């Protein structure tokens, strides 16, 4: 485990320069239409299952990555959006790699480990994102990408998530069995100074999150600096239940 100072170094650099575009509309949840600088309208893949209510606004700036995979129907992927003052990382497929690298570099100081495993099956229906080993101790971690923010507070979830609630119950069960258990919120936007459960979106999730915290599940929220060239997890933010 590295434990150096918290330098703002690029943890996740995009493999290519992202393509600028203007958001037009979202439909079928996984598809959005955008306008390229040459005024060509194209459909791109949206790798986010949430509502994205505070991430998209018609006419807002977005950034896209391009795939060279000829089998893909849509060669562009939505990576970042800017509906207001800051960029937001909306590609949930990148979140685990971002958190894993922050763990390796010692930025998340609460979590000390010697080895790390990903995608751990903990029951017939559930996998959790990481398992950390530190001598004989084991800590299970579930990561959530947080893109919803209102009035300076980051929130999760931005859509009803029975799966997310099930993950919390799995963490509580593991904690009861003597293991470490962590729910980790990765806030990929700069316009929030704290984290709160989005009770107005999914009351059951918020209730279960509070139960998990009382049961000893560690709740962490870390904020990322999101830029067109890359993303850094760089600071812990307070949580208000």
Secondary structure, 3 states (H helix, E strand, C coil): CCCCCCCCCCCEECCCCCEEEEEEEEECCCEEEEEECCCCEEEEECCCCCCCCCCCCCCCEEEEEECCCCCCCCCEEEEEEECCCCCEECCHHHHHHHHHHHHHCCCCCCCCCCEEEEEEECCCCCEEEEEEEECCEEEEEEEEEECEEECCEEEECCCCCHHHHHHHHHHHHHHHCCCEEEEEEEECCCCCCEEEECCCCCHHHHHHHHHHHHCCCEEEEEEEEEECCEEEEEEECEECC
